[in-house]
Each structure stands twice: as C-alpha cells, then as structure tokens.
Amino acid sequence: MIDGALLVDKPVGMTSNAALQEAKRLARAKKAGHAGTLDPLASGLLMVLFGEATKFAGPLLEADKEYLATLELGRRTSTGDAEGEVLEERPVAVAPAQIEAALERFRGAIEQVPPMHSALKHGGVPLYKLARKGKTVERASRRVQIFELVLLGYEPPRLALRVRCSKGTYIRTLAEDIGAALGTGAHLAALRRSRSGEFRVEDALSVDQLRARPREHWPLLPLGALLAGFPGTRLDAEAEARLRNGQALKISGLQEGLCALYRADGAVIGLGRTHPEGIVKPVRLTQAAEKPQKNL
C-alpha cells in the first residue's frame, strides 16, 4: 500500500483522469485520486494522491491556485476557450496602459457567473452536457478572490497573465470578462497551472518521466507534507484513542478551523477541526497503523 502524493505535470491533450490512471498503474497503487482537475486543453500541476493521502483531497482542493494564462483578444468563442466555435470577431487596438487599467478592475473580490461549459450541475446534470445540447440555464454569480493579476506580456492580439486566485475561480470566465472590459472580446487560448497551495509545478514529474523512472525513485510526498500548511498538535496514545472513538478533545492554544494531528513520533493521525474553547473533533483520520512515511 502506497500512502503519499505525487506532483505530476499534466500535458495538454490528456485528461486529468487519464494522467491519474497512468500514475496509479505505474505505481501499482490500490487506491488513488487527485486534488483538483485540469481541462484537457490545460497543462500543469496535478496532485495525485495515493492510499491514505486521498482522505485529504478535500482540504487540498481549498488551497489557492496560481495559473499562467494566455488570452486572445478580438475573438469570443462558444466555450470561452480555444476549443469553441468563434461567435464574434472584433478589431484589437488597445495599449498596455488600457490593459493595466482593465486588470485593476478584476483584482480582489469579484463576482463571477460560472460558464455553461463547466462541471457544475443543474438539476443533477452537469452544465457542459446541457451546453452540448445547445441549452443555456440561469447560473447564480459567486464571489471569488483574485489575489494577484499580473500582465506578463502583450503581443497583439495575445496577452499573458499570471493569476493567483481562490478555489472556484474560472479562468475562462475571467478571460471573457477582461475581453468585455477592453471592448474587444476575448477567449482563453492557453492555460497552465503553476501552483496549488505551497506545491509548485517546478517540482513535478511529467508523465513521460514517470514512465521512464522506477517508482522507487519518484519523489513521493509523505502525508505530513500535505498537512504542513495547517496548525498542528501532537497527541499521546490515550488522546488518539479517544479521538478515534469519536470523542472530542479539549486542546488549548489552537486557533479555530482545521488542524493537523500527529503522534509523538511524528506519524500523521489525521485532520481535526478546532471549535470554540479549544474543542477538537475528528474530520479525516488515517488508519491506526500509519507510520512515518519516507519516499518510495
């Protein structure tokens, strides 16, 4: 049984599930998942989780993301990206100063309407399936955070951006909205995820590298590395047993929210949630036999 995470650099043209299944096959893992899908047209960081690490997919999905995005001004498409049918073409005559002024409007907290070509569901049916049938339904806007929006380059009609954003941000929608603000229209021409939380694509292996490298030499991240961003505390055997029996603990000094729980030897017990007055309740726990994990 393999427990840990692998950073994979997913190529353009491959689905996230295909990359996951290939890593799972090569690792000969019994259980695998990932912490955030990428569209086939996007490349970049895909966190593949093995064994006990799959229990922490939810909290990892909540992490901020960073993307390198290429927008093509002057063309709106049916999907908001390069895969869709061109709906409208306009001339592009904007200066870098105009672009900077437009970008300023999208920094901080903004409202986004999720695109029809997304996995969100309406009446139990994914929106993209309705879109493929030519249907459009009303979608409620949602608030997201754009922490950084940096112009990296501009060669008309394309501009390159670095975007650091909160969970649930649609970069395709951001591209379309920036195009609308510039009066040119736009679509997302290319997208690469460069970071998820503290994990970077520079530390990832390509699918080809996975195939060429024995799994014993993969840089597998231990469970503790996945929880390093959370405040943590160590429990003695008695406290761990109580927690595993579903009992709450009272621990002083922990801020409210998720917290990482460890044994005295550093082995991961799991994630808890601290409530007011230091009351800690279990959220996701590893199997009781989990030991400190090293690379494969």
N, C-alpha and C positions, 0 to 999 in steps of 0.2 A: 504494500500500500504506500503510495507516494502522497505526502502532505506538504503543500507549499504552492508557490506561484511562480509563473514563468512570464517574462516580458517578451512579447512577440511583436515584431514589426510586420504588420499585415500588408501585403501588396495590393495595389489597385487591381480590381477584377476578381478578387477572391472574396467570398462571403465570410463574415466573422465565424459562422458555424463551421465552414469548411476548414478554416485555419485552426479552430478549436479541435475538430475531429482529427486533423492530421497530427497535431501536438499530442493528443490523447493516445493515438495509435503508436506514435514513435516512443512515447513514454511508457507504453504498456500499462496505462493507468486504468483503474476500475471506475473511477468517478472523476468527472471534470466539468468545469463551467467557465464562464468569463465574466468580467466585471465591466460591462458596457460595450454594446455592439457598435460596429462601424459599417456604413453602407459599402457595397461592393466598389463604388467609384472613389471611396476614400481610402487612404493608406494610413499607416502609423501604429501607434501604441495600442495593443490589445493585451489585457491582463488575463492570462489563462490560469485557472485555479484548479488544483488537484486535491482530491481527498478532502481532508478536514478544512482546507482553505476555502472550499465552496460555501461553507457556513457564513463566511464574512463578505460574500458578494454584495449584499445589501448596503452595508456601511461604506464599502469601497465605491459603490455607484454614486454615493452622495458627494464624493470629492469634486473639487473644482477641476475643470479641464482647460487645456491650452491647445489651440489649433493654429495652423498656418493655412490661410485661406486665400485662394485666387478668385477674384471676381472679374467677370467680363461685363463691362458696361455696354449699353446700347442694345442689348437683347434680353427680352423676357421669355422664359420658357414655361411649358405646362407643368413641369415638376420643380421648377426653381433651381435646377442644376443642368449640367451639360447633357443629360440623358433625355431630356424632354423635347417636345416639339416647340419650335420657335413661334411664339404668339405675336410678337411685336418687335420691330427694329426702329431705333432712333439714332440720330447722329450723336457723336460723342465729342463735345468741345468744352471740357471742364479743366480747370487749372488745379495744381496741387493744393493751393490755398482753399479752393472751394471744397475739395475733398476733405481737408482737415476740418473745415467748419462743419461739414455734414457729419463727420465721425463724432464730433463732440456731442452731438445730439443723442448718440447711442451709448455713451459711457455712463456707468452707474446703473441704477434700477430702471428697467424699461418694461413695457408691455409687449408681448408677442402673441400673435394668433398662430397656433400650430398649423403647419401645412397639411393639405389633404393627403399628400404623399408622405405619410408617417404611420408609425405602428400604433398610434393611439386608437382606441376603439370607440365606436358609436353603435349603441345597441348590440354590443358584443362582437361587432365586425370591425376589423382593422380599417382605418380610413383609406389606406392605399388600395385596398380591394374595391372600395366604393369608387375611388378616383379612377381606377382602371375601367370601370363601367360607365364612366362619364358623369358620375354623380358628385354633387357637392352638398355638404351639410354645414350647418352653422357650428362654429367652434368658439368656445369661450376663450378670451385672452388670458394669458398667465403672466405673472411678474417674474422676471429673471434678472440676474445681475451680470453686467459686463464690467469686470474689474480692470481689464486692460484692452485697449483697442488701438493698435499701433500701425501706422502706414509704413510698410517696409519698402515699397517700390511702386512706381507708376509708369507704365509704358502703354499708352492708349492703344486699344480700349481696355487693357487689363491692369488691375491694381492688386498688390499683395498686402495682406494684413496678418498681424498676429493678434489672436483673440484669446483672452483668458476669461472664462465665464463660469457661471454656476451650472449645476445639474439642470437638465431640461431645456437648455438653450438650443435653438435650432439655427445653425449657421446658414442654412439655405434661406431661412426667413430673414435673417439679418442681412444677407446679401441683397435680397429683393428690396428690403426696406431702405437700405443705403442707396440703391439704384433709384428708388422712388424719390428719395430726398434730393438726389442730384438732378432729377428730371430726365434721366437717360434710360431708366430701367436697368436691370442687371440680373445675372444669374450666377450661381456658384460654379465656377469652371473646374476647380480642383480643391481638395481638402486633405490635410494631413494632421492627425492628432499627435502632438509632440509631448504632451504631459498629461498625467492623471494623478491628481494629488501631488505627492512627492516623487512619483515614479516617472522616468524620462525615457523617451524612445531611443536616446543615445545608448542606453544600457540594454536594449532589446536585441534579440536574435531574429534574423529573417527566417522565413520558412525554409529556404534553401540551406541556411546554416544549421537549422535543426536537423535536417535530413543528413547533413554531412558530418555532424558532430555526435559522438556517442553520448547517450543520455547521461552517463556518469560525469560528463564534462559540461553539462548545462548549468548555468548559474541560477539554480533554483533558490527562490527567496523563502526563508523559513517563515513559519506562522507569526513569530514575533515581529518580523519586519513589516508585516501587513498591518499590525496594530500599533506601530511605533508612533503614529500621529495622535493617538488617544492618551489622555491621562491614565496612569496605571497604578496598581497597587498589588502587593503580594499577600497571599493568604496562607495560613497554616492548614494542616490537613483537616482539622476539625471544622474550620470555616468553609473549606472547599466542600466537604461532605454535606454540610448544611445547605450550601448553595445548590449542589447537585440534587438535593432532595426537594428543591423548590422553595426553600426558606429564604427570606430576606436577611441581609446583614446590615449592621449599622457601623459605618466606617467614617471617621471624621477626616476632614481635610480634602475631600474630593468635591470638585465642582459638579453641579447638576449636568446630566447628559450621559453619553456613552463613556464607559471606562474599560480599559484592558485589565484583565485579571490574570495573575501569574502565581505559580508556586514559588517556594523559597529558592528552588534550583533554577528558576527562570523559565520553566516549561509553561506553555500557554494553557490556561484553564478556559478562557473564552472572553466574551464581552458581557458586561453588565450595564445596567442603567442606574445612575445615581439620582435619587429623588430628594425632595426637601428633607432636611435634618439628617442627611447622610445615609439614608436608607438605600441600599444597593440590592437590586433584583436581577436575576439572570436573564440574558437576552439570547445569546447563542453560545453554547458550551461545546468544547471538544470532547472526544471520548476520554474516559477517565484514565486510559493507559497512555495518553500522549506524552512523549518525552521530548527534551530539547532536540531540535531538528538541525542537521547540517546539510550542506549541499549534497546533491546526489553523488 
